[in-house]
Amino acid sequence: MPFKLLSALCAALVASGALAQTKAPEPDYTLNYNAGAVSDYRFRGLSQTSFKPAAQAGADLALKSGAYLGLWASNIKWIEEYVGATKGAAEVDLYGGYKGDLAKDLAFDLGLIRYQYPGNTAGKVKGYVDASTTEVYGAITYGLITAKYSRSTTNFIANAASRGSGYFEVSAGFDLGNGLTLTPHLGMQRIPHQAGDAGDYTDYSASLAKDFGNGLALTASAIGTNADQVFYRDTRGRLLGKSTLVVGLKYNF
């Protein structure tokens, strides 16, 4: 075979191989759904379902630009059994923001979230206000570690005169192999203008998740707090921040 023809053939084969290995272009957007259940819905260490199970579901839209929108919902009990209101059995979260990379191994996330409690009557109970709450948040992730700060722009979770409440948290994700991930977490909630700063507390947890593939994951979380024994006790005398083990099953599709 003439040398020039052989060279041309080799070049064509190399080019063909390179094209075959080229990654598919990133889609303009992705839309994902999730559904699951937990043995006790905990928000910042506090039980939202009075230690009962919760069914949960959500959807997330992520744009190529880094912008995102999301919707998530769960059943709850705390508005009725902690505040003492007659209505308020569901939570619907609406959120959106923008995330991206600042440098190698350094990423950011900025956004806003609305915790909506449809039809809740917390504002009709003496000493409380409407439970629905809006927060802005910002997070920085470096390698395995994420630090995040959330601040309310409204009254916070039915507490009167609580605008400007803040929550600072730090977490990390450790890949243990075989689909296992360990996530330790530490958070500090501050609620202004509460007598004796009784609304302030620290929560801590360690979660072990097992990814079974095809979107199915099982999680076990050991959770504890130093929540005030009086401020966070419900109408039945139960401390909402007591230590517990929460098991959850989630399916992403």
C-alpha positions in Angstrom: 0.0 0.0 0.0 1.5 3.4 -0.9 2.8 5.3 2.1 0.6 8.4 1.5 -2.6 6.2 1.4 -1.6 4.3 4.5 -1.0 7.6 6.4 -4.3 9.0 5.3 -6.1 5.8 6.4 -4.4 5.9 9.8 -5.3 9.6 10.3 -8.9 8.8 9.4 -9.1 6.0 12.0 -7.6 8.2 14.7 -10.0 11.0 13.9 -12.9 8.5 14.0 -11.8 7.2 17.4 -11.5 10.7 18.8 -15.0 11.6 17.6 -16.4 8.4 19.2 -14.9 9.4 22.5 -16.2 12.9 22.4 -18.7 13.5 25.3 -22.3 14.3 24.4 -23.1 18.0 24.8 -24.4 19.1 28.2 -28.2 19.4 28.0 -29.8 22.9 28.4 -31.7 21.7 31.5 -32.4 18.6 33.6 -35.6 17.8 35.4 -35.5 15.3 38.3 -38.2 13.9 40.6 -37.9 12.3 44.0 -40.2 10.5 46.4 -39.6 8.8 49.7 -40.5 8.3 53.4 -38.8 8.8 56.7 -39.5 7.4 60.2 -39.4 10.9 61.7 -39.1 14.1 59.7 -36.4 16.2 61.3 -35.7 19.9 60.4 -32.5 21.2 61.9 -32.7 18.5 64.5 -36.3 19.1 65.6 -39.1 16.7 64.9 -41.7 18.1 62.5 -44.1 15.1 62.7 -44.1 14.5 66.5 -41.9 11.4 66.1 -44.2 9.9 63.5 -43.3 8.9 59.8 -43.6 11.3 56.9 -44.2 10.8 53.2 -42.2 13.3 51.0 -41.8 14.2 47.4 -40.2 16.8 45.2 -39.0 18.0 41.8 -35.9 19.9 40.7 -35.2 21.8 37.5 -31.5 22.7 36.9 -30.5 24.9 34.0 -27.1 24.7 32.1 -26.3 28.2 33.3 -26.3 27.1 37.0 -29.8 28.5 37.9 -32.2 26.1 39.5 -35.8 25.8 40.8 -37.3 23.3 43.1 -40.5 22.1 44.9 -40.7 19.8 47.9 -43.5 18.7 50.2 -44.1 16.7 53.4 -46.8 16.0 55.9 -46.1 17.6 59.4 -47.7 17.7 62.9 -45.8 20.5 64.7 -48.1 23.4 63.9 -51.0 21.5 65.6 -49.1 19.7 68.3 -46.5 22.3 69.2 -48.2 25.6 68.5 -51.6 24.2 69.3 -53.2 25.5 66.1 -56.3 23.8 64.6 -54.9 23.6 61.0 -51.5 23.1 59.4 -50.7 19.5 58.4 -48.5 20.1 55.3 -45.3 21.8 54.4 -44.6 22.9 50.8 -41.1 24.3 50.0 -40.5 26.5 47.0 -36.9 27.4 46.3 -34.6 28.7 43.6 -31.0 30.0 43.2 -27.8 29.9 41.3 -24.7 27.7 41.8 -21.4 27.5 40.1 -17.6 27.0 40.5 -15.3 29.7 41.8 -12.1 27.7 41.3 -10.9 24.1 41.4 -12.6 22.3 44.2 -14.4 25.5 45.2 -18.1 26.0 44.5 -20.9 28.4 45.6 -24.7 28.3 46.0 -26.9 31.3 46.5 -30.7 31.1 46.8 -34.0 31.8 48.4 -36.5 29.3 49.9 -40.1 29.7 51.0 -41.4 27.3 53.7 -45.1 27.4 53.0 -47.7 25.8 55.4 -51.0 26.0 53.5 -54.0 27.0 55.5 -52.1 27.0 58.8 -53.8 28.8 61.7 -50.7 29.4 63.9 -51.3 33.2 63.7 -54.6 32.7 65.6 -52.8 31.2 68.6 -51.8 33.7 71.3 -48.0 34.4 71.2 -47.5 33.0 67.7 -47.6 34.3 64.1 -48.2 32.7 60.7 -45.8 29.7 60.3 -44.9 30.3 56.7 -41.3 31.6 56.4 -38.9 32.9 53.8 -35.1 32.6 54.0 -32.2 33.6 51.8 -29.1 31.4 51.9 -25.5 31.2 50.7 -23.1 28.2 50.7 -19.5 27.5 49.9 -18.2 24.0 49.2 -14.5 23.3 49.3 -13.6 19.7 48.5 -15.7 17.5 50.8 -16.8 20.3 53.2 -19.8 22.6 52.8 -20.5 25.7 55.0 -23.9 27.3 54.7 -25.8 30.3 56.3 -29.5 30.8 56.1 -31.3 34.0 57.3 -35.0 34.6 57.5 -36.5 37.7 55.9 -39.8 37.1 57.7 -40.8 35.8 61.1 -39.3 32.4 61.6 -41.5 29.3 61.9 -44.4 30.9 63.8 -42.2 32.7 66.4 -43.2 36.3 67.0 -40.7 39.1 66.4 -38.2 36.6 64.9 -37.3 38.2 61.6 -33.6 37.9 61.0 -33.2 34.4 62.5 -30.1 32.7 61.3 -28.9 29.2 60.9 -25.2 28.3 60.3 -24.2 24.7 59.4 -21.2 22.8 58.3 -21.3 19.3 56.8 -19.0 16.9 54.9 -19.5 14.0 52.6 -17.2 11.0 52.8 -17.3 8.3 50.1 -16.8 5.0 51.9 -17.0 2.9 48.7 -19.6 0.3 47.7 -22.3 3.0 47.4 -21.9 4.1 51.0 -21.6 7.8 52.0 -21.0 9.2 55.5 -22.2 12.7 56.2 -21.5 14.4 59.6 -23.3 17.7 60.2 -23.3 20.5 62.8 -25.7 23.4 62.9 -26.5 26.4 65.1 -29.9 28.0 65.1 -30.4 31.6 66.5 -33.8 33.2 66.9 -33.8 36.8 68.1 -36.1 38.4 70.7 -37.0 35.2 72.5 -37.0 35.3 76.3 -33.6 34.1 77.7 -32.5 33.2 74.1 -34.5 30.0 74.7 -35.0 29.5 70.9 -31.2 29.2 70.3 -29.7 25.7 70.1 -27.2 23.5 68.4 -28.0 20.3 66.4 -25.6 17.5 65.3 -26.0 14.4 63.3 -24.2 11.6 61.4 -25.9 10.0 58.4 -25.0 6.9 56.6 -26.5 6.5 53.1 -26.5 3.4 50.9 -27.0 3.9 47.1 -28.5 0.8 45.6 -28.3 2.2 42.1 -31.2 3.1 39.7 -32.1 6.1 42.0 -32.8 4.1 45.2 -31.1 5.1 48.4 -31.5 4.1 52.1 -30.3 6.5 54.9 -29.9 6.1 58.6 -29.2 9.2 60.7 -28.3 9.6 64.3 -29.5 13.0 65.4 -29.2 15.1 68.6 -29.7 18.6 69.9 -29.3 20.7 73.0 -32.7 22.4 72.4 -34.2 24.0 75.4 -36.3 21.6 77.5 -39.2 24.1 77.8 -39.2 26.2 74.6 -39.2 23.1 72.4 -41.6 21.0 74.3 -45.0 20.3 72.6 -48.5 20.4 74.0 -48.2 16.8 75.0 -45.0 17.4 77.0 -42.6 15.9 74.4 -39.2 17.4 73.6 -39.0 17.9 69.9 -35.3 17.9 69.9 -34.6 14.7 71.7 -32.0 12.3 70.3 -33.1 9.7 67.9 -32.3 7.5 64.9 -34.1 8.3 61.7 -34.4 5.9 58.8 -35.4 7.0 55.3 -35.9 5.5 51.9 -35.7 7.7 48.8 -36.1 7.2 45.1 -34.8 9.6 42.5 -36.1 9.5 38.9 
